Amino acid sequence: MGRTRGSVAVACLRMLVASLCAAAVLASGAGSAVAPSLLQSHDRVSSQPRVVPMPPPLSDVLDQPAAVPGGYPMALTAQVGNHHVHASWTYVDGLAAFNAQIDSWLLGLLDGAAPAGGRYRPAMALNAGQHQGREMVISAKPVQAKGNVLVVRQRVSDAGPEGVSAMASATVYVDLATGAARNGTDLLRPDAIPAIQARAAGVPADIAARAPQGIPTDLVLSPEGELTVSAGQPGMPGREVTATMDAADTAAALSDYGRQVLGQLNAAAAPRPASAPAHRHVNCDIVPCAALTYDDGPDPRTTPQLLDILKANDAQATFFMTGSNTTANPATARQVAEAGYAIGNHTFSHPYLTKLSPPAIRKEMDRTDAAILAATGSTPSMMRPPYGAADATVQAAVGKPLMIWAVDSLDWQSKNPAAFVPKVLKETTPGAMVLMHDVQPSTISGQQELIAGLQGQGYKLVSAPQLFEGIPLLPGHVYRSRPARP
């Protein structure tokens, strides 16, 4: 959708439409999400509607986020075209369908904010602390998580220095067993919706006369059975009306699905199985990612020091272990695995694989797989050839994806953080794998500075499996960095 620069009204309308369309994407499959209408008079609303000003950037005080079993928060600050974007959302571990819907919603909004004809790229989130242009605030906030139901309130606001803004909101109800999402309107019987629209109290007549026809999509059902409905006010950008129906009126309007949800909201939240941190969902088409990788370990002196640094900085990494060091230090290899980090095969004796026959290559691979399996309980699914040496014979023999690198720190050569840290900070781009060695004490001494520097630029430090999530990794194929979204 095109946009004329400098036209505030067109920009606001564009972002409002984009946000509502994106909300429909997230709720797809269970009824269509339609632009929320203005609430009209309702003589049985239990409390007077209140006019709520648009929240300031990075501050949404309407709801407090709910704790979600298996949930983990994400955030993004990016300069997307003429929009300074602040986004916050929550993924749920193991709920692939819901996570994918959140990603689709976010990417739709980010693409909509990009310059006409362009697309959002993660590089737009690097060094994006300085505000430029309009302020766009996106949130997908869990407001309730009970039984097998997760309630997520989506809000999008777009504001400029002149005070003109657009705002939209919707509520999504997620089945925690399947990840399927339905919109708030599904809580109500179709025949009850017109009455709720027509009888909401407190809207001035001149504004009500300009209200568009449509179905409200921002409906929050409480465990007590009350229903809160929110909608923006046409002609009053950045303001919305919020009205609450009491439990008796709500009960009369609920659909069968709404009654099921109410029952779940009064049930205890069920615990969820957890994935290893290295395999939790992160979309590296949204956040700028880099994968720190460490070769040649495990080493009982240096590897545990590195694990402590990674944990303290909430950073993921991948360890490409040799079979010989794993055999010599199984407890250290197990420590890496139990901490949730990804492990790859780096051959048994660290040879130039291009100088070996196919049977000798297979022997290097198999001995290392066996050593890592014995130490950790799992067989690695990826490998890294020593020295990056790989030809067609090697690719055909290893039987796993070959994870090379996009950035070589040369830490083994300089043995000096003052040399390799600036090199990595300069050469890393979104989607890159970075090569380092956890057997070098000098490498460990530079990790705090390196990790802080990358995170300060805006990078999310992920494992190799996270970096390539959604991209099939084929045996014998070489990978260096995540390809850009087409």
C-alpha positions in Angstrom: 0.0 0.0 0.0 1.5 3.3 -1.1 2.0 6.4 1.1 2.7 10.0 0.3 5.5 11.4 2.5 4.5 14.4 4.5 0.8 13.5 4.5 0.0 12.9 8.1 -3.6 11.9 7.5 -2.7 9.3 4.9 0.1 7.9 7.0 -2.3 7.5 10.0 -4.9 5.9 7.9 -2.4 3.5 6.4 -1.1 2.4 9.7 -4.6 1.9 11.2 -5.7 -0.2 8.3 -2.5 -2.2 8.4 -2.9 -2.9 12.1 -6.5 -4.0 11.7 -5.7 -6.3 8.7 -2.8 -7.8 10.8 -5.2 -8.5 13.6 -7.4 -10.4 11.2 -4.5 -12.5 10.1 -3.8 -13.6 13.7 -7.4 -14.5 14.3 -7.8 -16.2 10.9 -9.4 -19.6 10.8 -12.1 -18.8 13.4 -14.0 -15.9 12.1 -12.9 -12.7 10.5 -11.7 -9.7 12.5 -13.4 -6.5 11.4 -12.5 -2.9 12.3 -13.8 -2.2 15.8 -16.8 0.0 15.8 -17.6 2.8 18.3 -19.5 1.6 21.3 -23.0 3.0 21.3 -25.6 3.4 24.1 -26.1 0.4 26.4 -28.4 1.0 29.3 -27.3 -2.1 31.3 -23.6 -1.5 31.3 -22.5 -1.8 35.0 -20.0 1.2 35.0 -19.7 4.4 33.1 -17.5 4.2 30.0 -14.2 6.1 30.4 -12.2 8.0 27.8 -8.6 6.8 27.9 -5.9 9.0 26.3 -3.4 7.2 24.1 -0.6 5.9 26.3 2.8 7.5 25.9 5.5 5.6 24.0 6.7 2.5 25.7 3.9 2.8 28.4 0.7 0.9 28.3 -1.0 1.1 31.7 -4.4 -0.3 30.7 -3.4 -3.9 31.4 -0.8 -5.7 33.4 0.8 -8.6 31.6 -0.2 -12.1 32.9 2.3 -14.8 33.6 2.1 -17.5 30.9 3.3 -21.1 31.5 6.1 -21.5 29.0 5.9 -17.9 27.9 8.9 -15.7 27.3 8.8 -12.0 26.4 10.4 -10.4 23.3 11.0 -6.7 22.4 12.1 -4.8 19.3 13.1 -1.2 18.7 13.6 -0.3 15.1 13.7 2.6 12.7 11.4 1.4 9.9 11.0 4.1 7.2 9.6 7.1 8.8 8.5 5.2 11.9 10.3 4.6 15.1 8.9 1.3 16.2 8.7 -0.1 19.7 7.2 -3.7 19.8 6.7 -6.1 22.6 5.2 -9.5 22.5 5.3 -13.0 24.1 6.0 -16.3 22.6 4.9 -19.6 24.2 7.3 -22.5 24.3 6.1 -25.4 22.2 3.1 -23.5 20.7 4.3 -23.3 17.1 0.9 -22.3 15.6 0.4 -19.4 17.9 4.0 -18.2 17.6 3.7 -18.3 13.8 0.6 -16.2 13.9 2.3 -13.6 16.2 5.2 -13.5 13.6 2.8 -13.0 10.7 1.0 -10.2 12.5 4.3 -8.4 13.4 5.8 -8.8 10.0 2.6 -7.4 8.4 2.8 -4.3 10.6 6.5 -3.9 10.0 6.2 -4.3 6.3 3.4 -1.8 6.3 5.6 0.8 8.0 8.5 0.3 5.6 8.9 2.8 2.7 6.6 2.3 -0.2 7.7 -0.7 -2.3 10.1 -1.9 0.4 10.1 -4.6 3.1 11.2 -4.7 6.7 14.7 -6.0 7.4 16.2 -6.9 10.8 19.1 -4.4 10.1 16.5 -1.7 10.7 16.6 -2.6 14.4 20.4 -2.1 14.8 21.5 1.0 16.6 17.9 2.3 16.5 17.8 4.1 19.8 17.5 7.6 18.4 14.0 8.6 17.6 13.2 9.8 14.1 9.8 10.5 12.5 6.5 9.0 13.8 6.2 6.9 16.9 4.6 3.4 16.4 3.9 1.3 19.5 3.0 -2.4 19.0 2.1 -4.8 21.7 0.7 -8.3 22.0 0.3 -8.6 25.7 -1.0 -11.7 27.6 -3.7 -10.5 30.0 -4.9 -13.8 31.2 -3.6 -17.4 31.2 -5.9 -19.9 32.9 -6.8 -23.5 32.2 -6.0 -24.1 28.5 -6.9 -20.5 27.4 -4.4 -17.6 26.8 -5.9 -14.2 26.3 -3.7 -11.8 24.3 -4.6 -8.1 23.8 -3.1 -6.6 20.7 -2.7 -2.8 20.5 -1.2 -0.6 17.7 -0.7 3.1 18.0 0.8 5.5 15.5 1.6 9.1 16.5 3.5 12.1 15.3 4.9 15.2 17.0 1.8 17.1 15.9 -0.3 14.9 18.1 -2.3 13.2 15.3 -2.5 9.5 15.8 -4.2 6.3 14.9 -5.0 3.5 17.2 -6.4 0.0 17.0 -6.8 -2.9 19.4 -8.1 -6.5 19.3 -8.2 -9.4 21.7 -7.3 -13.0 20.7 -8.2 -16.1 22.6 -5.6 -18.9 22.2 -6.1 -22.6 22.9 -2.9 -23.6 24.8 -3.3 -27.2 23.7 -3.3 -26.5 20.0 -2.2 -22.9 19.5 -5.4 -22.1 17.5 -6.5 -18.5 17.9 -10.0 -17.0 17.8 -11.0 -13.4 18.0 -13.0 -11.8 20.8 -16.2 -11.6 18.8 -16.5 -15.4 18.9 -17.3 -15.1 22.7 -20.7 -13.7 21.8 -23.8 -15.0 20.1 -24.2 -13.3 16.7 -27.6 -12.0 17.6 -26.2 -10.4 20.8 -23.6 -8.3 19.0 -26.0 -5.5 17.7 -27.5 -5.0 21.1 -24.0 -4.6 22.7 -23.1 -2.1 20.0 -26.3 -0.1 20.3 -26.7 0.1 24.0 -23.2 0.9 25.4 -23.5 4.1 27.4 -21.6 7.4 27.5 -20.9 8.2 23.9 -21.7 11.8 22.8 -24.4 11.8 20.1 -22.3 13.8 17.6 -19.5 11.2 17.8 -21.9 8.3 17.7 -23.4 9.6 14.5 -20.0 9.3 12.8 -19.3 5.8 14.1 -18.6 3.2 11.4 -20.6 0.1 11.3 -18.6 -3.0 12.3 -18.0 -5.5 15.0 -15.9 -4.8 18.1 -12.8 -7.0 18.3 -11.3 -5.9 21.6 -13.3 -7.9 24.2 -11.8 -9.1 27.4 -13.7 -11.7 29.4 -12.8 -11.9 33.1 -13.0 -15.0 35.3 -15.8 -13.3 37.2 -17.8 -13.2 34.0 -17.6 -9.5 33.2 -16.9 -8.4 29.6 -14.9 -5.3 28.9 -15.2 -3.9 25.4 -12.9 -1.2 24.0 -13.0 0.8 20.8 -11.4 3.9 19.3 -13.4 7.1 18.8 -13.7 8.3 15.2 -12.7 11.9 14.9 -10.7 11.7 18.2 -7.4 10.1 17.3 -5.6 8.4 20.2 -8.7 8.1 22.4 -10.9 5.1 23.0 -14.1 4.2 24.9 -14.0 1.3 27.4 -17.2 -0.1 28.8 -17.7 -3.1 31.1 -20.8 -5.3 31.1 -21.7 -7.0 34.4 -21.7 -10.8 34.7 -25.4 -11.3 34.3 -25.6 -9.3 31.1 -22.5 -11.0 29.8 -23.8 -14.5 30.5 -26.9 -13.7 28.4 -24.8 -12.7 25.5 -22.1 -15.5 25.5 -21.9 -18.1 22.8 -21.2 -21.8 23.5 -17.5 -21.0 22.9 -17.7 -18.0 25.3 -19.1 -20.2 28.0 -16.2 -22.7 27.4 -13.7 -19.9 27.7 -15.3 -18.7 30.9 -15.0 -22.1 32.4 -11.3 -22.3 31.5 -10.6 -18.9 33.0 -11.7 -20.3 36.3 -9.4 -23.4 36.0 -5.8 -23.7 37.1 -3.2 -23.1 34.4 -1.7 -26.4 33.4 2.1 -26.7 33.3 3.7 -26.9 29.9 6.7 -29.1 28.8 9.8 -26.9 28.2 12.1 -26.9 25.2 15.9 -26.5 25.6 16.7 -22.8 25.5 18.7 -23.4 22.3 15.6 -24.6 20.5 13.0 -22.0 21.8 11.4 -20.1 19.0 13.0 -16.8 17.9 12.2 -15.3 14.5 15.4 -13.9 13.1 13.4 -12.3 10.2 12.0 -9.9 12.9 14.8 -9.4 15.4 18.4 -9.1 14.3 20.2 -12.3 15.3 23.8 -13.4 15.5 25.0 -16.9 16.4 28.1 -17.2 18.5 29.8 -20.5 17.9 32.7 -22.0 19.7 35.0 -24.8 18.4 37.4 -27.4 19.7 36.1 -27.9 23.2 35.0 -29.0 25.7 37.7 -27.8 28.0 37.2 -28.2 31.8 39.0 -25.0 32.5 37.6 -22.5 30.0 34.2 -23.9 28.9 32.5 -23.6 32.3 33.7 -20.0 32.5 32.1 -19.3 29.2 28.8 -20.9 30.3 28.7 -18.5 33.2 29.2 -15.5 31.0 26.5 -16.6 28.5 24.0 -17.3 31.3 24.6 -13.9 32.9 24.0 -12.2 29.6 21.0 -14.3 28.5 22.9 -15.3 25.4 22.6 -18.5 23.4 25.5 -20.2 21.6 26.5 -23.4 19.8 29.5 -25.6 20.8 31.2 -27.6 18.0 32.9 -30.3 20.0 35.7 -32.6 19.0 35.3 -36.3 19.9 38.7 -36.5 21.5 38.0 -33.6 23.9 34.5 -34.9 24.6 35.9 -38.4 25.4 38.4 -36.8 27.7 36.0 -34.4 29.4 32.5 -35.9 29.3 31.3 -34.1 32.4 32.0 -30.7 30.8 30.2 -31.8 27.6 27.3 -32.8 29.8 27.4 -29.5 31.6 27.0 -27.7 28.2 24.0 -29.9 27.3 22.3 -29.6 30.6 22.6 -25.8 30.4 20.5 -26.0 27.2 23.1 -25.0 24.6 23.3 -26.5 21.1 26.1 -28.9 20.3 27.6 -29.9 17.0 30.1 -32.4 15.6 33.6 -31.1 15.0 35.2 -34.5 14.1 37.2 -36.7 16.4 40.8 -35.6 15.8 40.4 -32.3 14.0 41.9 -33.3 10.6 41.7 -31.6 7.2 38.8 -33.7 6.0 39.7 -32.8 2.4 42.8 -35.0 2.8 40.8 -38.1 4.0 38.9 -40.8 2.1 35.2 -41.0 2.5 35.5 -44.0 4.9 38.0 -42.1 7.0 35.6 -39.1 7.0 32.8 -41.3 8.2 34.9 -42.7 10.9 35.7 -39.2 12.2 32.0 -38.3 12.2 30.8 -41.6 13.8 33.3 -41.6 16.6 32.4 -38.1 17.5 28.7 -38.7 17.4 29.2 -41.7 19.7 31.3 -39.7 22.2 28.8 -36.8 22.3 25.9 -39.2 22.6 27.6 -41.0 25.5 28.4 -37.7 27.3 25.1 -35.8 26.7 22.4 -38.3 25.7 21.9 -36.8 22.3 23.5 -37.1 18.8 24.3 -33.8 17.1 22.4 -32.9 14.0 25.0 -30.5 12.5 28.7 -30.4 12.0 31.5 -28.0 11.3 34.6 -29.2 9.3 37.9 -28.2 10.9 39.5 -25.2 9.2 36.3 -24.9 7.2 37.9 -27.4 4.7 35.1 -29.0 2.7 34.8 -30.1 -0.9 32.3 -32.3 -2.8 33.7 -35.5 -1.3 33.5 -34.1 2.3 30.0 -32.8 1.7 28.8 -36.2 0.4 30.5 -38.1 3.3 29.7 -36.2 6.5 25.9 -36.9 6.5 25.0 -33.6 8.2 24.6 -29.9 7.3 28.0 -28.2 7.3 27.8 -25.1 9.4 30.7 -22.9 8.4 30.8 -19.2 9.4 30.3 -15.7 8.1 32.6 -14.0 10.6 36.0 -15.4 11.6 37.2 -13.8 14.8 40.8 -15.1 14.3 40.8 -15.3 18.1 43.2 -18.3 18.0 45.6 -16.2 16.0 45.7 -12.9 17.9 44.9 -14.3 21.4 44.0 -10.7 22.1 40.5 -9.4 22.9 41.6 -5.9 21.8 42.1 -7.4 18.3 39.3 -9.9 17.9 36.4 -8.1 19.7 36.5 -5.0 17.4 36.8 -7.2 14.4 33.7 -9.2 15.3 31.7 -6.1 16.2 32.6 -4.5 12.9 32.0 -7.5 10.6 28.8 -9.0 12.2 25.6 -8.5 10.2 22.1 -9.9 10.9 22.0 -13.6 10.4 25.7 -14.2 10.7 27.5 -17.1 12.4 30.6 -16.1 14.3 33.6 -18.4 14.8 35.5 -18.5 18.1 37.2 -21.2 20.2 36.2 -21.9 23.8 39.6 -23.7 24.5 41.4 -20.3 24.3 41.6 -18.5 27.7 42.1 -15.2 25.8 38.8 -15.8 24.0 37.0 -16.3 27.2 38.4 -13.0 28.7 36.9 -11.1 25.7 33.4 -12.6 25.8 31.8 -10.2 28.2 32.9 -7.2 26.2 31.9 -8.9 22.9 28.5 -10.0 24.0 27.7 -6.6 25.6 28.8 -4.9 22.4 26.7 -7.0 20.1 23.6 -6.7 22.4 24.2 -3.0 22.6 23.9 -2.8 18.8 20.6 -4.6 19.0 21.5 -8.2 18.3 19.7 -11.2 19.8 22.3 -13.8 20.4 20.9 -17.2 19.4 21.9 -20.8 18.7 22.6 -22.1 15.2 19.2 -24.0 15.3 17.4 -20.8 16.3 19.2 -18.8 13.6 18.1 -21.2 10.9 14.6 -22.0 12.2 12.2 -22.4 9.4 15.0 -23.1 6.8 15.5 -26.8 6.0 19.1 -27.7 6.8 20.1 -30.4 4.3 22.9 -33.0 4.8 26.0 -32.0 2.7 24.9 -28.4 2.2 27.0 -25.5 3.5 25.5 -22.7 5.6 27.2 -19.5 6.8 24.4 -17.1 7.6 20.6 -16.9 7.5 19.4 -15.8 4.1 17.3 -12.6 3.9 13.5 -12.9 3.7 12.5 -12.8 0.0 
